[in-house]
Amino acid sequence: MTGYTRVDTANNISNGNVIDADDLDNEFNGVEAAFNASSGHTHNGTAGKGAPITLVGPAQDLIVSTSTVLPKTHNTLDLGSSSVRYKNAFLQGSITTAGAVTIATTLGVTGVATLSNNLDVTGNTTIAGVLTANGNTVIGNAATDTVTVNADVASSLIPSADDTYDLGASGSEWRNLYIDGTANIDTASVDTANIATLNVTGNADIDGDLTVNGSINASISGVSATATALATARTITLGGDVSGAANFDGSANITITATIADDSHNHTIANVDGLQTVLDAKQATISNATTTEIGYLSGVTSAIQTQLNAKVGSSYTGDVDITGELLVDSYNETFQAVSSSSNATTINCESANVFATVLTENTTFSFTNPPASGTAYGFTLKVVQDSGDSGYAITWPSSVDWPGGSAPTLTSTASAEDQLVLYTTNGGTTWYGFTAGLNLG
């Protein structure tokens, strides 16, 4: 037996000798001691301890040398099993595996791990150091997967291709965006933006409202499609020998009443077209007048009054502009009855000052031909419900301003009468309406 030291050093147990039982007992005892579990041969290669065991297994499946532990046949032996496993493995060098590595608990790597194939992790992975991924990196395989970043990003975030990938999507939008530098955006579609300073080098199309609290430094060309008024109303003032002014904000047309200063300039007859012809005609008439007739011009006489009465007659159609006071014993106002047609009723301010209507349907009133702004005009309106107790309603123009902001509720009973008064001083832009009496019928 290699490495075994015999007890029978005298070689009593040999061919031709008488072999005693003691010699055999001693030799067997030596063999038994060599295989003792605690004190037997260690097979460490030293004298009396047996040669090293380099082949293990029923078919010498495991080969052990001073530097390697190898299987006898490639891809044959397992190290542990699914039910019987080793506890801890302490390795100083690298691990190279051609197949899959399944780790049921935690994998702690303090050095460098080099993988030449796929790394499939079904549980959680915690990396305490720096993770460097060389090559393409795919995170997640479905939209239901999420990525949570608790750290700050310490580098630029640059896409691999220009004008290809989106940041967010319709229905999956980021919330707030904080940028300290410059945002270079080809096209921006923004619902609401509060911007301290906005520099636009190209075109800016704004579909909604733009509110600017500050100044706009820009060159603007073209025509605005929607402009309702000037931001600041301006006063247009006539100069020279003509005076007059009006405020203009662009929301409506304006009229300037011009006044020519007295004795501000001189004209000859030739400067006024047709004046010489009119004067010649008047001179021919005067030439035919008697001295008595010419004397009438020194004052108002009965003869001139008679002629004036003959010219005017008992009635006159048109406007009479009287500068000064008008003193009469009595005066009458024109009354006119108006009716609704196709749910519309018109009050013509030129035709009367007192109107009446009997409601036969729901109707909308309109007021036409009021005098120009600066002249007051008012009228009285009597509204009578029909005899059928229909309770028809009136829709008033939006320009009517009623006390308290609400139109009066008209009496709805049969043949009921309501009296209303309305007037304007600005050409009908605003009408002031009042209730004179309700349910008078």
Summary of the structure (lengths in Angstrom):
residues: 441
radius of gyration: 59.2
end to end distance: 146.2
largest distance: 205.9
contacts: 654
relative contact order: 0.04
helix: 12%
strand: 16%
